[in-house]
Structure formats: structure tokens, C-alpha cells
Amino acid sequence: MSLTVYRRAHFNAAHRLYKEGWSDEKNLEVFGKCSNPKYHGHNYELEVGLSGEIDPETGFLIDLKKLKEIIKEEVEDPFDHKNLNEEVPEFQNLNPTVENIAIVIWNKLRERLDPKYDISVKLYETPRNFVVYNG
């Protein structure tokens, strides 16, 4: 029997959406107020889903405490209260759109979790804007 378990997490981060080499006017046209050269912030809500088979010995798909620790180490600690453009290495040359942030999170989790799990990352940038990435 396959099922999915979820863990929610939260982080606050600042970013600026822009393309280097474009004028401020062109960045404003494409990215709107998110291209503010002084940055802006979001209260991100994250849902990580793991799908797979229940371990018959434990009754767990995964120990959720372990999943909580991995999310804290890979997402919350490096992203929370950070300027994504300036302080998070993955975004030095990658525009920190909600789409790219979700993919980076998925990749970081994929490296830490057993390949037997299918991973889903749902990332809310605002209560109405979110992305789902399944790898």
C-alpha cells in the first residue's frame, strides 16, 4: 500500500527578481514590484510530501522527526531570515523565483532522503501564489 505523508515548514526570506544586464525599467516591466533593487520579503510556507510504502515493522512511511530535522537543516536554517540573492549560494546565479526556490528545495531534499521515496514540494510565496514540484 502506497501513501503520502506531509510535513509543513515556514521560513521568511528576502529576494529580488531581476535579470542581470537588463535595465531597471526592463526588469520592472517583466518582474514588476518584485524587481525592487532594495529587495522585498515573503513569509514562505512549505509542504513536503513523501510517498512510498509503509514499513511493516514500524508502521511508518518515515519517522517524521527525521524528516523535520532534514527540512530544518536543508531549508529553514539556510533560508530563514536571509537575502536569497546575496546569502544563499544556490541563488548566486539563479533568479530566486518561487519556481526556482521549490526546485532547489526539492534537489536538497532528494540528496538527503532515501531514493525509495517520491518527493513533492509545495511552496507558497503568498497565500494565493504557490508552486508544486515533483522532480
C-alpha positions in Angstrom: 0.0 0.0 0.0 1.5 3.3 -1.1 0.6 6.6 0.7 1.9 10.1 1.2 2.9 11.8 4.4 3.4 15.6 4.7 5.5 17.9 6.8 4.9 21.7 6.9 7.6 24.2 7.5 8.0 28.0 7.3 10.7 30.5 6.5 10.9 34.2 5.9 13.3 35.5 3.2 14.0 38.5 1.1 14.8 38.4 -2.6 14.9 40.4 -5.8 13.7 39.1 -9.2 15.8 40.5 -11.9 17.9 39.6 -14.9 21.4 41.0 -14.9 22.2 43.0 -18.0 18.6 44.3 -18.2 17.8 47.9 -17.3 15.8 48.7 -14.2 13.0 49.7 -16.5 13.0 46.3 -18.3 13.2 44.4 -15.0 10.3 46.4 -13.7 8.3 45.6 -16.9 9.0 41.9 -16.6 9.1 41.3 -12.8 7.0 44.2 -11.5 7.5 45.3 -7.9 9.4 42.1 -7.3 12.4 43.7 -9.1 12.8 46.3 -6.4 16.6 47.0 -6.2 16.3 47.2 -2.4 14.7 43.7 -2.2 11.4 42.6 -0.6 10.4 39.7 1.5 7.9 36.9 1.8 6.6 34.5 4.5 7.1 31.2 2.7 5.0 28.2 3.6 6.4 24.8 2.6 4.7 21.4 2.4 7.0 18.4 1.8 5.3 15.2 0.8 6.9 11.8 0.8 5.2 8.9 -1.0 6.1 5.2 -0.7 5.4 2.0 1.1 4.7 1.7 4.8 7.4 -0.2 6.8 5.6 -3.2 8.2 7.8 -3.3 11.3 7.3 0.3 12.4 4.1 1.3 10.7 5.8 4.4 9.5 6.5 5.6 5.9 9.3 7.6 7.5 10.0 8.8 11.0 8.5 12.4 10.8 11.0 13.6 13.4 13.8 12.7 11.0 12.0 14.5 8.1 11.6 17.5 10.3 15.3 17.6 11.1 16.3 17.3 7.4 13.9 20.1 6.4 15.3 22.3 9.2 18.9 21.6 8.1 18.4 21.9 4.4 15.8 24.6 4.2 14.9 26.5 7.3 18.5 27.1 8.6 20.0 28.2 5.3 17.0 30.2 4.0 15.2 31.7 7.1 15.7 35.4 7.6 18.2 35.5 4.7 18.5 37.6 1.5 18.3 34.7 -1.0 20.2 36.6 -3.8 23.1 37.5 -1.5 23.3 34.9 1.2 22.2 31.6 -0.3 24.8 30.0 -2.6 22.2 28.3 -4.8 20.9 31.7 -5.9 24.2 33.4 -6.8 23.5 32.8 -10.5 19.8 31.7 -10.3 16.8 34.0 -10.1 15.1 33.2 -6.8 11.6 32.9 -8.3 9.1 30.7 -6.3 9.6 28.1 -9.1 13.4 28.0 -8.7 13.2 28.0 -4.9 10.9 25.0 -5.0 13.3 23.1 -7.4 16.3 24.0 -5.2 14.5 22.7 -2.1 13.5 19.5 -3.9 17.1 18.9 -5.0 18.4 19.5 -1.5 15.9 17.1 0.0 16.5 14.5 -2.8 20.1 14.3 -1.8 19.2 13.6 1.9 16.3 11.2 1.5 16.2 7.5 0.5 15.5 7.1 -3.2 12.6 4.8 -2.3 10.6 7.9 -1.6 8.9 10.1 -4.2 9.1 13.7 -3.1 6.7 16.6 -3.6 7.5 20.2 -2.7 4.6 22.7 -2.5 5.9 26.2 -1.8 3.6 29.1 -1.1 5.1 32.6 -1.7 1.8 34.2 -0.7 -1.4 32.6 0.4 -2.6 32.7 -3.2 0.6 32.1 -5.2 2.3 28.7 -4.9 4.1 26.1 -6.9 4.2 22.3 -6.7 7.4 20.5 -7.9 7.6 16.7 -8.1 11.0 16.3 -9.6 
